[in-house]
């Protein structure tokens, strides 16, 4: 790995936001849940919570793969 690439990775790790948590309230559409989680991942937020409204929220593991693209 080049120094530039290693430095870029370190900058990304340093930019994480461990003290920030996302709370989704009554978000039940799987695509919206996935989009919120991917966005949180992309900006370095490491915790996402959701409240239940009685509706089943299905996890879509394919769309929760992270913001690696």
N, CA, C, O and CB atoms as a CASP TS submission, in Angstrom:
PFRMAT TS
TARGET T0000
AUTHOR 0000-0000-0000
METHOD Language model
MODEL 1
PARENT N/A
ATOM      1  N   UNK     1       0.855  -1.166   0.000  1.00  0.00           N
ATOM      2  CA  UNK     1       0.000   0.000   0.000  1.00  0.00           C
ATOM      3  C   UNK     1       0.906   1.235   0.000  1.00  0.00           C
ATOM      4  O   UNK     1       1.886   1.302   0.741  1.00  0.00           O
ATOM      5  CB  UNK     1      -0.975  -0.005   1.231  1.00  0.00           C
ATOM      6  N   UNK     2       0.562   2.198  -0.836  1.00  0.00           N
ATOM      7  CA  UNK     2       1.360   3.427  -0.915  1.00  0.00           C
ATOM      8  C   UNK     2       1.123   4.299   0.313  1.00  0.00           C
ATOM      9  O   UNK     2       0.133   4.135   1.026  1.00  0.00           O
ATOM     10  CB  UNK     2       1.022   4.214  -2.197  1.00  0.00           C
ATOM     11  N   UNK     3       2.029   5.208   0.543  1.00  0.00           N
ATOM     12  CA  UNK     3       1.868   6.134   1.682  1.00  0.00           C
ATOM     13  C   UNK     3       0.626   6.996   1.532  1.00  0.00           C
ATOM     14  O   UNK     3      -0.094   7.244   2.499  1.00  0.00           O
ATOM     15  CB  UNK     3       3.101   7.034   1.821  1.00  0.00           C
ATOM     16  N   UNK     4       0.379   7.455   0.291  1.00  0.00           N
ATOM     17  CA  UNK     4      -0.814   8.289   0.060  1.00  0.00           C
ATOM     18  C   UNK     4      -2.096   7.527   0.389  1.00  0.00           C
ATOM     19  O   UNK     4      -3.004   8.055   1.031  1.00  0.00           O
ATOM     20  CB  UNK     4      -0.856   8.775  -1.401  1.00  0.00           C
ATOM     21  N   UNK     5      -2.148   6.290  -0.060  1.00  0.00           N
ATOM     22  CA  UNK     5      -3.351   5.494   0.191  1.00  0.00           C
ATOM     23  C   UNK     5      -3.498   5.210   1.691  1.00  0.00           C
ATOM     24  O   UNK     5      -4.600   5.283   2.236  1.00  0.00           O
ATOM     25  CB  UNK     5      -3.302   4.167  -0.608  1.00  0.00           C
ATOM     26  N   UNK     6      -2.396   4.890   2.342  1.00  0.00           N
ATOM     27  CA  UNK     6      -2.433   4.650   3.779  1.00  0.00           C
ATOM     28  C   UNK     6      -2.877   5.904   4.536  1.00  0.00           C
ATOM     29  O   UNK     6      -3.659   5.817   5.482  1.00  0.00           O
ATOM     30  CB  UNK     6      -1.058   4.192   4.275  1.00  0.00           C
ATOM     31  N   UNK     7      -2.381   7.052   4.123  1.00  0.00           N
ATOM     32  CA  UNK     7      -2.776   8.319   4.758  1.00  0.00           C
ATOM     33  C   UNK     7      -4.260   8.597   4.523  1.00  0.00           C
ATOM     34  O   UNK     7      -4.948   9.103   5.410  1.00  0.00           O
ATOM     35  CB  UNK     7      -1.922   9.492   4.214  1.00  0.00           C
ATOM     36  N   UNK     8      -4.749   8.268   3.336  1.00  0.00           N
ATOM     37  CA  UNK     8      -6.167   8.454   3.029  1.00  0.00           C
ATOM     38  C   UNK     8      -7.031   7.572   3.930  1.00  0.00           C
ATOM     39  O   UNK     8      -8.058   8.016   4.442  1.00  0.00           O
ATOM     40  CB  UNK     8      -6.446   8.138   1.545  1.00  0.00           C
ATOM     41  N   UNK     9      -6.615   6.341   4.115  1.00  0.00           N
ATOM     42  CA  UNK     9      -7.356   5.439   5.009  1.00  0.00           C
ATOM     43  C   UNK     9      -7.353   5.973   6.436  1.00  0.00           C
ATOM     44  O   UNK     9      -8.376   5.931   7.120  1.00  0.00           O
ATOM     45  CB  UNK     9      -6.752   4.020   4.974  1.00  0.00           C
ATOM     46  N   UNK    10      -6.214   6.470   6.883  1.00  0.00           N
ATOM     47  CA  UNK    10      -6.126   6.993   8.237  1.00  0.00           C
ATOM     48  C   UNK    10      -7.012   8.219   8.411  1.00  0.00           C
ATOM     49  O   UNK    10      -7.633   8.386   9.461  1.00  0.00           O
ATOM     50  CB  UNK    10      -4.683   7.334   8.580  1.00  0.00           C
ATOM     51  N   UNK    11      -7.079   9.088   7.389  1.00  0.00           N
ATOM     52  CA  UNK    11      -7.964  10.260   7.458  1.00  0.00           C
ATOM     53  C   UNK    11      -9.428   9.827   7.580  1.00  0.00           C
ATOM     54  O   UNK    11     -10.198  10.426   8.330  1.00  0.00           O
ATOM     55  CB  UNK    11      -7.776  11.156   6.209  1.00  0.00           C
ATOM     56  N   UNK    12      -9.802   8.786   6.839  1.00  0.00           N
ATOM     57  CA  UNK    12     -11.178   8.285   6.913  1.00  0.00           C
ATOM     58  C   UNK    12     -11.474   7.736   8.309  1.00  0.00           C
ATOM     59  O   UNK    12     -12.546   7.978   8.864  1.00  0.00           O
ATOM     60  CB  UNK    12     -11.415   7.190   5.847  1.00  0.00           C
ATOM     61  N   UNK    13     -10.528   7.005   8.865  1.00  0.00           N
ATOM     62  CA  UNK    13     -10.720   6.474  10.217  1.00  0.00           C
ATOM     63  C   UNK    13     -10.800   7.587  11.247  1.00  0.00           C
ATOM     64  O   UNK    13     -11.596   7.516  12.183  1.00  0.00           O
ATOM     65  CB  UNK    13      -9.591   5.519  10.578  1.00  0.00           C
ATOM     66  N   UNK    14      -9.984   8.610  11.078  1.00  0.00           N
ATOM     67  CA  UNK    14      -9.986   9.733  12.018  1.00  0.00           C
ATOM     68  C   UNK    14     -11.276  10.557  11.942  1.00  0.00           C
ATOM     69  O   UNK    14     -11.634  11.249  12.896  1.00  0.00           O
ATOM     70  CB  UNK    14      -8.789  10.632  11.750  1.00  0.00           C
ATOM     71  N   UNK    15     -11.970  10.477  10.797  1.00  0.00           N
ATOM     72  CA  UNK    15     -13.188  11.278  10.594  1.00  0.00           C
ATOM     73  C   UNK    15     -14.439  10.597  11.143  1.00  0.00           C
ATOM     74  O   UNK    15     -15.524  11.177  11.106  1.00  0.00           O
ATOM     75  CB  UNK    15     -13.378  11.563   9.115  1.00  0.00           C
ATOM     76  N   UNK    16     -14.300   9.375  11.651  1.00  0.00           N
ATOM     77  CA  UNK    16     -15.472   8.692  12.216  1.00  0.00           C
ATOM     78  C   UNK    16     -16.061   9.514  13.355  1.00  0.00           C
ATOM     79  O   UNK    16     -15.370  10.312  13.989  1.00  0.00           O
ATOM     80  CB  UNK    16     -15.095   7.275  12.716  1.00  0.00           C
ATOM     81  N   UNK    17     -17.337   9.305  13.600  1.00  0.00           N
ATOM     82  CA  UNK    17     -18.051  10.079  14.615  1.00  0.00           C
ATOM     83  C   UNK    17     -18.632   9.134  15.670  1.00  0.00           C
ATOM     84  O   UNK    17     -19.832   8.858  15.656  1.00  0.00           O
ATOM     85  CB  UNK    17     -19.177  10.935  13.966  1.00  0.00           C
ATOM     86  N   UNK    18     -17.795   8.638  16.578  1.00  0.00           N
ATOM     87  CA  UNK    18     -18.290   7.652  17.548  1.00  0.00           C
ATOM     88  C   UNK    18     -19.270   8.225  18.568  1.00  0.00           C
ATOM     89  O   UNK    18     -19.982   7.466  19.226  1.00  0.00           O
ATOM     90  CB  UNK    18     -17.132   7.042  18.275  1.00  0.00           C
ATOM     91  N   UNK    19     -19.318   9.534  18.709  1.00  0.00           N
ATOM     92  CA  UNK    19     -20.213  10.139  19.696  1.00  0.00           C
ATOM     93  C   UNK    19     -21.556  10.568  19.101  1.00  0.00           C
ATOM     94  O   UNK    19     -22.356  11.211  19.781  1.00  0.00           O
ATOM     95  CB  UNK    19     -19.539  11.333  20.329  1.00  0.00           C
ATOM     96  N   UNK    20     -21.807  10.218  17.844  1.00  0.00           N
ATOM     97  CA  UNK    20     -23.055  10.593  17.181  1.00  0.00           C
ATOM     98  C   UNK    20     -23.834   9.328  16.834  1.00  0.00           C
ATOM     99  O   UNK    20     -23.277   8.380  16.280  1.00  0.00           O
ATOM    100  CB  UNK    20     -22.778  11.442  15.903  1.00  0.00           C
ATOM    101  N   UNK    21     -25.129   9.320  17.163  1.00  0.00           N
ATOM    102  CA  UNK    21     -25.997   8.176  16.901  1.00  0.00           C
ATOM    103  C   UNK    21     -27.215   8.651  16.127  1.00  0.00           C
ATOM    104  O   UNK    21     -27.734   9.736  16.389  1.00  0.00           O
ATOM    105  CB  UNK    21     -26.420   7.475  18.223  1.00  0.00           C
ATOM    106  N   UNK    22     -27.671   7.856  15.185  1.00  0.00           N
ATOM    107  CA  UNK    22     -28.885   8.156  14.423  1.00  0.00           C
ATOM    108  C   UNK    22     -30.036   7.383  15.056  1.00  0.00           C
ATOM    109  O   UNK    22     -29.903   6.197  15.355  1.00  0.00           O
ATOM    110  CB  UNK    22     -28.719   7.784  12.901  1.00  0.00           C
ATOM    111  N   UNK    23     -31.166   8.060  15.260  1.00  0.00           N
ATOM    112  CA  UNK    23     -32.381   7.426  15.751  1.00  0.00           C
ATOM    113  C   UNK    23     -33.470   7.615  14.700  1.00  0.00           C
ATOM    114  O   UNK    23     -33.858   8.740  14.389  1.00  0.00           O
ATOM    115  CB  UNK    23     -32.816   8.020  17.133  1.00  0.00           C
ATOM    116  N   UNK    24     -33.957   6.504  14.160  1.00  0.00           N
ATOM    117  CA  UNK    24     -35.043   6.553  13.184  1.00  0.00           C
ATOM    118  C   UNK    24     -36.350   6.310  13.933  1.00  0.00           C
ATOM    119  O   UNK    24     -36.473   5.336  14.675  1.00  0.00           O
ATOM    120  CB  UNK    24     -34.837   5.495  12.032  1.00  0.00           C
ATOM    121  N   UNK    25     -37.315   7.189  13.739  1.00  0.00           N
ATOM    122  CA  UNK    25     -38.607   7.052  14.395  1.00  0.00           C
ATOM    123  C   UNK    25     -39.669   6.781  13.342  1.00  0.00           C
ATOM    124  O   UNK    25     -39.950   7.633  12.499  1.00  0.00           O
ATOM    125  CB  UNK    25     -38.953   8.319  15.217  1.00  0.00           C
ATOM    126  N   UNK    26     -40.251   5.609  13.393  1.00  0.00           N
ATOM    127  CA  UNK    26     -41.348   5.203  12.501  1.00  0.00           C
ATOM    128  C   UNK    26     -40.934   5.176  11.033  1.00  0.00           C
ATOM    129  O   UNK    26     -41.741   5.493  10.159  1.00  0.00           O
ATOM    130  CB  UNK    26     -42.529   6.143  12.674  1.00  0.00           C
ATOM    131  N   UNK    27     -39.703   4.807  10.754  1.00  0.00           N
ATOM    132  CA  UNK    27     -39.269   4.591   9.375  1.00  0.00           C
ATOM    133  C   UNK    27     -39.461   3.112   9.095  1.00  0.00           C
ATOM    134  O   UNK    27     -38.740   2.286   9.653  1.00  0.00           O
ATOM    135  CB  UNK    27     -37.766   5.042   9.143  1.00  0.00           C
ATOM    136  N   UNK    28     -40.418   2.756   8.242  1.00  0.00           N
ATOM    137  CA  UNK    28     -40.778   1.354   8.048  1.00  0.00           C
ATOM    138  C   UNK    28     -40.489   0.822   6.653  1.00  0.00           C
ATOM    139  O   UNK    28     -40.483  -0.392   6.454  1.00  0.00           O
ATOM    140  CB  UNK    28     -42.218   1.172   8.346  1.00  0.00           C
ATOM    141  N   UNK    29     -40.253   1.684   5.694  1.00  0.00           N
ATOM    142  CA  UNK    29     -39.979   1.202   4.340  1.00  0.00           C
ATOM    143  C   UNK    29     -38.532   0.723   4.264  1.00  0.00           C
ATOM    144  O   UNK    29     -37.612   1.490   4.549  1.00  0.00           O
ATOM    145  CB  UNK    29     -40.249   2.317   3.281  1.00  0.00           C
ATOM    146  N   UNK    30     -38.324  -0.526   3.886  1.00  0.00           N
ATOM    147  CA  UNK    30     -36.976  -1.097   3.877  1.00  0.00           C
ATOM    148  C   UNK    30     -35.957  -0.287   3.074  1.00  0.00           C
ATOM    149  O   UNK    30     -34.799  -0.185   3.480  1.00  0.00           O
ATOM    150  CB  UNK    30     -37.032  -2.484   3.330  1.00  0.00           C
ATOM    151  N   UNK    31     -36.366   0.285   1.953  1.00  0.00           N
ATOM    152  CA  UNK    31     -35.426   1.076   1.152  1.00  0.00           C
ATOM    153  C   UNK    31     -34.986   2.337   1.896  1.00  0.00           C
ATOM    154  O   UNK    31     -33.827   2.741   1.799  1.00  0.00           O
ATOM    155  CB  UNK    31     -36.061   1.457  -0.192  1.00  0.00           C
ATOM    156  N   UNK    32     -35.900   2.956   2.633  1.00  0.00           N
ATOM    157  CA  UNK    32     -35.547   4.146   3.408  1.00  0.00           C
ATOM    158  C   UNK    32     -34.616   3.798   4.561  1.00  0.00           C
ATOM    159  O   UNK    32     -33.653   4.517   4.827  1.00  0.00           O
ATOM    160  CB  UNK    32     -36.807   4.824   3.943  1.00  0.00           C
ATOM    161  N   UNK    33     -34.907   2.687   5.246  1.00  0.00           N
ATOM    162  CA  UNK    33     -34.040   2.235   6.335  1.00  0.00           C
ATOM    163  C   UNK    33     -32.634   1.977   5.801  1.00  0.00           C
ATOM    164  O   UNK    33     -31.646   2.411   6.393  1.00  0.00           O
ATOM    165  CB  UNK    33     -34.611   0.956   7.003  1.00  0.00           C
ATOM    166  N   UNK    34     -32.555   1.274   4.688  1.00  0.00           N
ATOM    167  CA  UNK    34     -31.256   0.967   4.089  1.00  0.00           C
ATOM    168  C   UNK    34     -30.507   2.226   3.684  1.00  0.00           C
ATOM    169  O   UNK    34     -29.299   2.326   3.897  1.00  0.00           O
ATOM    170  CB  UNK    34     -31.435   0.066   2.880  1.00  0.00           C
ATOM    171  N   UNK    35     -31.212   3.186   3.102  1.00  0.00           N
ATOM    172  CA  UNK    35     -30.573   4.435   2.677  1.00  0.00           C
ATOM    173  C   UNK    35     -30.026   5.214   3.878  1.00  0.00           C
ATOM    174  O   UNK    35     -28.933   5.778   3.813  1.00  0.00           O
ATOM    175  CB  UNK    35     -31.574   5.306   1.893  1.00  0.00           C
ATOM    176  N   UNK    36     -30.777   5.240   4.953  1.00  0.00           N
ATOM    177  CA  UNK    36     -30.322   5.947   6.154  1.00  0.00           C
ATOM    178  C   UNK    36     -29.088   5.266   6.728  1.00  0.00           C
ATOM    179  O   UNK    36     -28.134   5.937   7.120  1.00  0.00           O
ATOM    180  CB  UNK    36     -31.444   6.006   7.216  1.00  0.00           C
ATOM    181  N   UNK    37     -29.101   3.953   6.779  1.00  0.00           N
ATOM    182  CA  UNK    37     -27.956   3.221   7.320  1.00  0.00           C
ATOM    183  C   UNK    37     -26.723   3.403   6.440  1.00  0.00           C
ATOM    184  O   UNK    37     -25.623   3.608   6.952  1.00  0.00           O
ATOM    185  CB  UNK    37     -28.289   1.731   7.457  1.00  0.00           C
ATOM    186  N   UNK    38     -26.895   3.330   5.123  1.00  0.00           N
ATOM    187  CA  UNK    38     -25.752   3.529   4.214  1.00  0.00           C
ATOM    188  C   UNK    38     -25.190   4.935   4.346  1.00  0.00           C
ATOM    189  O   UNK    38     -23.972   5.114   4.337  1.00  0.00           O
ATOM    190  CB  UNK    38     -26.168   3.268   2.754  1.00  0.00           C
ATOM    191  N   UNK    39     -26.053   5.930   4.468  1.00  0.00           N
ATOM    192  CA  UNK    39     -25.594   7.308   4.620  1.00  0.00           C
ATOM    193  C   UNK    39     -24.847   7.489   5.934  1.00  0.00           C
ATOM    194  O   UNK    39     -23.800   8.135   5.972  1.00  0.00           O
ATOM    195  CB  UNK    39     -26.777   8.278   4.548  1.00  0.00           C
ATOM    196  N   UNK    40     -25.379   6.923   7.004  1.00  0.00           N
ATOM    197  CA  UNK    40     -24.695   7.005   8.297  1.00  0.00           C
ATOM    198  C   UNK    40     -23.316   6.360   8.206  1.00  0.00           C
ATOM    199  O   UNK    40     -22.336   6.898   8.723  1.00  0.00           O
ATOM    200  CB  UNK    40     -25.533   6.325   9.403  1.00  0.00           C
ATOM    201  N   UNK    41     -23.245   5.223   7.557  1.00  0.00           N
ATOM    202  CA  UNK    41     -21.963   4.534   7.387  1.00  0.00           C
ATOM    203  C   UNK    41     -20.992   5.391   6.578  1.00  0.00           C
ATOM    204  O   UNK    41     -19.808   5.468   6.905  1.00  0.00           O
ATOM    205  CB  UNK    41     -22.170   3.171   6.698  1.00  0.00           C
ATOM    206  N   UNK    42     -21.488   6.026   5.533  1.00  0.00           N
ATOM    207  CA  UNK    42     -20.620   6.824   4.664  1.00  0.00           C
ATOM    208  C   UNK    42     -20.010   8.027   5.367  1.00  0.00           C
ATOM    209  O   UNK    42     -18.906   8.450   5.024  1.00  0.00           O
ATOM    210  CB  UNK    42     -21.392   7.291   3.464  1.00  0.00           C
ATOM    211  N   UNK    43     -20.716   8.582   6.347  1.00  0.00           N
ATOM    212  CA  UNK    43     -20.180   9.759   7.050  1.00  0.00           C
ATOM    213  C   UNK    43     -19.552   9.398   8.390  1.00  0.00           C
ATOM    214  O   UNK    43     -19.182  10.282   9.163  1.00  0.00           O
ATOM    215  CB  UNK    43     -21.282  10.785   7.268  1.00  0.00           C
ATOM    216  N   UNK    44     -19.432   8.100   8.666  1.00  0.00           N
ATOM    217  CA  UNK    44     -18.696   7.670   9.843  1.00  0.00           C
ATOM    218  C   UNK    44     -19.507   7.493  11.113  1.00  0.00           C
ATOM    219  O   UNK    44     -18.941   7.368  12.199  1.00  0.00           O
ATOM    220  CB  UNK    44     -17.641   8.622  10.103  1.00  0.00           C
ATOM    221  N   UNK    45     -20.821   7.483  10.989  1.00  0.00           N
ATOM    222  CA  UNK    45     -21.669   7.244  12.164  1.00  0.00           C
ATOM    223  C   UNK    45     -21.733   5.737  12.380  1.00  0.00           C
ATOM    224  O   UNK    45     -22.039   4.979  11.459  1.00  0.00           O
ATOM    225  CB  UNK    45     -23.118   7.862  11.980  1.00  0.00           C
ATOM    226  N   UNK    46     -21.442   5.313  13.604  1.00  0.00           N
ATOM    227  CA  UNK    46     -21.310   3.885  13.860  1.00  0.00           C
ATOM    228  C   UNK    46     -22.501   3.255  14.550  1.00  0.00           C
ATOM    229  O   UNK    46     -22.545   2.034  14.697  1.00  0.00           O
ATOM    230  CB  UNK    46     -20.111   3.645  14.672  1.00  0.00           C
ATOM    231  N   UNK    47     -23.475   4.055  14.981  1.00  0.00           N
ATOM    232  CA  UNK    47     -24.652   3.487  15.631  1.00  0.00           C
ATOM    233  C   UNK    47     -25.926   4.055  15.031  1.00  0.00           C
ATOM    234  O   UNK    47     -26.066   5.265  14.853  1.00  0.00           O
ATOM    235  CB  UNK    47     -24.615   3.751  17.135  1.00  0.00           C
ATOM    236  N   UNK    48     -26.850   3.155  14.724  1.00  0.00           N
ATOM    237  CA  UNK    48     -28.163   3.534  14.206  1.00  0.00           C
ATOM    238  C   UNK    48     -29.196   2.731  14.982  1.00  0.00           C
ATOM    239  O   UNK    48     -29.074   1.514  15.123  1.00  0.00           O
ATOM    240  CB  UNK    48     -28.279   3.277  12.650  1.00  0.00           C
ATOM    241  N   UNK    49     -30.213   3.422  15.483  1.00  0.00           N
ATOM    242  CA  UNK    49     -31.296   2.768  16.229  1.00  0.00           C
ATOM    243  C   UNK    49     -32.618   3.125  15.575  1.00  0.00           C
ATOM    244  O   UNK    49     -32.737   4.145  14.896  1.00  0.00           O
ATOM    245  CB  UNK    49     -31.290   3.190  17.735  1.00  0.00           C
ATOM    246  N   UNK    50     -33.606   2.274  15.790  1.00  0.00           N
ATOM    247  CA  UNK    50     -34.931   2.546  15.256  1.00  0.00           C
ATOM    248  C   UNK    50     -35.986   2.226  16.308  1.00  0.00           C
ATOM    249  O   UNK    50     -35.802   1.332  17.134  1.00  0.00           O
ATOM    250  CB  UNK    50     -35.181   1.733  13.971  1.00  0.00           C
ATOM    251  N   UNK    51     -37.078   2.954  16.269  1.00  0.00           N
ATOM    252  CA  UNK    51     -38.212   2.669  17.147  1.00  0.00           C
ATOM    253  C   UNK    51     -39.197   1.806  16.383  1.00  0.00           C
ATOM    254  O   UNK    51     -39.205   1.803  15.152  1.00  0.00           O
ATOM    255  CB  UNK    51     -38.892   3.984  17.652  1.00  0.00           C
ATOM    256  N   UNK    52     -40.006   1.091  17.094  1.00  0.00           N
ATOM    257  CA  UNK    52     -40.980   0.206  16.474  1.00  0.00           C
ATOM    258  C   UNK    52     -42.357   0.853  16.512  1.00  0.00           C
ATOM    259  O   UNK    52     -42.763   1.436  17.517  1.00  0.00           O
ATOM    260  CB  UNK    52     -41.003  -1.165  17.180  1.00  0.00           C
ATOM    261  N   UNK    53     -43.060   0.737  15.403  1.00  0.00           N
ATOM    262  CA  UNK    53     -44.433   1.243  15.341  1.00  0.00           C
ATOM    263  C   UNK    53     -45.412   0.086  15.245  1.00  0.00           C
ATOM    264  O   UNK    53     -46.593   0.283  14.959  1.00  0.00           O
ATOM    265  CB  UNK    53     -44.614   2.197  14.144  1.00  0.00           C
ATOM    266  N   UNK    54     -44.920  -1.111  15.483  1.00  0.00           N
ATOM    267  CA  UNK    54     -45.779  -2.281  15.354  1.00  0.00           C
ATOM    268  C   UNK    54     -45.685  -2.908  13.977  1.00  0.00           C
ATOM    269  O   UNK    54     -46.093  -4.054  13.788  1.00  0.00           O
ATOM    270  CB  UNK    54     -47.210  -1.911  15.648  1.00  0.00           C
ATOM    271  N   UNK    55     -45.149  -2.166  13.009  1.00  0.00           N
ATOM    272  CA  UNK    55     -44.966  -2.714  11.678  1.00  0.00           C
ATOM    273  C   UNK    55     -43.618  -3.411  11.620  1.00  0.00           C
ATOM    274  O   UNK    55     -42.654  -2.967  12.243  1.00  0.00           O
ATOM    275  CB  UNK    55     -45.068  -1.609  10.598  1.00  0.00           C
ATOM    276  N   UNK    56     -43.554  -4.482  10.886  1.00  0.00           N
ATOM    277  CA  UNK    56     -42.326  -5.252  10.782  1.00  0.00           C
ATOM    278  C   UNK    56     -41.355  -4.556   9.834  1.00  0.00           C
ATOM    279  O   UNK    56     -41.709  -4.238   8.698  1.00  0.00           O
ATOM    280  CB  UNK    56     -42.620  -6.684  10.302  1.00  0.00           C
ATOM    281  N   UNK    57     -40.147  -4.324  10.295  1.00  0.00           N
ATOM    282  CA  UNK    57     -39.104  -3.750   9.441  1.00  0.00           C
ATOM    283  C   UNK    57     -38.146  -4.876   9.099  1.00  0.00           C
ATOM    284  O   UNK    57     -37.468  -5.420   9.971  1.00  0.00           O
ATOM    285  CB  UNK    57     -38.355  -2.547  10.146  1.00  0.00           C
ATOM    286  N   UNK    58     -38.099  -5.215   7.829  1.00  0.00           N
ATOM    287  CA  UNK    58     -37.239  -6.306   7.375  1.00  0.00           C
ATOM    288  C   UNK    58     -35.868  -5.783   7.009  1.00  0.00           C
ATOM    289  O   UNK    58     -35.752  -4.789   6.292  1.00  0.00           O
ATOM    290  CB  UNK    58     -37.863  -7.029   6.181  1.00  0.00           C
ATOM    291  N   UNK    59     -34.849  -6.428   7.484  1.00  0.00           N
ATOM    292  CA  UNK    59     -33.493  -6.053   7.101  1.00  0.00           C
ATOM    293  C   UNK    59     -33.181  -6.643   5.739  1.00  0.00           C
ATOM    294  O   UNK    59     -33.427  -7.820   5.477  1.00  0.00           O
ATOM    295  CB  UNK    59     -32.462  -6.526   8.153  1.00  0.00           C
ATOM    296  N   UNK    60     -32.643  -5.812   4.898  1.00  0.00           N
ATOM    297  CA  UNK    60     -32.219  -6.270   3.580  1.00  0.00           C
ATOM    298  C   UNK    60     -30.688  -6.307   3.599  1.00  0.00           C
ATOM    299  O   UNK    60     -30.034  -5.283   3.400  1.00  0.00           O
ATOM    300  CB  UNK    60     -32.773  -5.329   2.422  1.00  0.00           C
ATOM    301  N   UNK    61     -30.133  -7.472   3.835  1.00  0.00           N
ATOM    302  CA  UNK    61     -28.690  -7.584   4.010  1.00  0.00           C
ATOM    303  C   UNK    61     -27.916  -7.147   2.762  1.00  0.00           C
ATOM    304  O   UNK    61     -26.793  -6.658   2.885  1.00  0.00           O
ATOM    305  CB  UNK    61     -28.326  -9.012   4.365  1.00  0.00           C
ATOM    306  N   UNK    62     -28.480  -7.309   1.590  1.00  0.00           N
ATOM    307  CA  UNK    62     -27.769  -6.888   0.381  1.00  0.00           C
ATOM    308  C   UNK    62     -27.613  -5.376   0.326  1.00  0.00           C
ATOM    309  O   UNK    62     -26.576  -4.883  -0.119  1.00  0.00           O
ATOM    310  CB  UNK    62     -28.500  -7.379  -0.864  1.00  0.00           C
ATOM    311  N   UNK    63     -28.616  -4.633   0.767  1.00  0.00           N
ATOM    312  CA  UNK    63     -28.532  -3.187   0.695  1.00  0.00           C
ATOM    313  C   UNK    63     -27.884  -2.579   1.933  1.00  0.00           C
ATOM    314  O   UNK    63     -27.649  -1.371   1.975  1.00  0.00           O
ATOM    315  CB  UNK    63     -29.904  -2.607   0.502  1.00  0.00           C
ATOM    316  N   UNK    64     -27.589  -3.403   2.947  1.00  0.00           N
ATOM    317  CA  UNK    64     -26.929  -2.914   4.137  1.00  0.00           C
ATOM    318  C   UNK    64     -25.448  -3.259   4.112  1.00  0.00           C
ATOM    319  O   UNK    64     -24.795  -3.304   5.154  1.00  0.00           O
ATOM    320  CB  UNK    64     -27.588  -3.487   5.383  1.00  0.00           C
ATOM    321  N   UNK    65     -24.933  -3.499   2.940  1.00  0.00           N
ATOM    322  CA  UNK    65     -23.552  -3.922   2.816  1.00  0.00           C
ATOM    323  C   UNK    65     -22.551  -2.836   3.096  1.00  0.00           C
ATOM    324  O   UNK    65     -21.354  -3.120   3.144  1.00  0.00           O
ATOM    325  CB  UNK    65     -23.317  -4.452   1.474  1.00  0.00           C
ATOM    326  N   UNK    66     -22.974  -1.612   3.281  1.00  0.00           N
ATOM    327  CA  UNK    66     -22.060  -0.531   3.579  1.00  0.00           C
ATOM    328  C   UNK    66     -21.887   0.407   2.409  1.00  0.00           C
ATOM    329  O   UNK    66     -22.409   0.182   1.317  1.00  0.00           O
ATOM    330  CB  UNK    66     -20.734  -1.079   3.990  1.00  0.00           C
ATOM    331  N   UNK    67     -21.151   1.452   2.660  1.00  0.00           N
ATOM    332  CA  UNK    67     -20.938   2.473   1.637  1.00  0.00           C
ATOM    333  C   UNK    67     -19.563   2.294   1.030  1.00  0.00           C
ATOM    334  O   UNK    67     -18.754   3.221   1.038  1.00  0.00           O
ATOM    335  CB  UNK    67     -21.092   3.894   2.223  1.00  0.00           C
ATOM    336  N   UNK    68     -19.297   1.140   0.517  1.00  0.00           N
ATOM    337  CA  UNK    68     -17.956   0.864   0.023  1.00  0.00           C
ATOM    338  C   UNK    68     -17.756   1.205  -1.441  1.00  0.00           C
ATOM    339  O   UNK    68     -16.652   1.016  -1.951  1.00  0.00           O
ATOM    340  CB  UNK    68     -17.636  -0.563   0.234  1.00  0.00           C
ATOM    341  N   UNK    69     -18.758   1.694  -2.136  1.00  0.00           N
ATOM    342  CA  UNK    69     -18.600   2.001  -3.572  1.00  0.00           C
ATOM    343  C   UNK    69     -18.268   3.453  -3.774  1.00  0.00           C
ATOM    344  O   UNK    69     -18.100   3.896  -4.910  1.00  0.00           O
ATOM    345  CB  UNK    69     -19.870   1.650  -4.353  1.00  0.00           C
TER
END
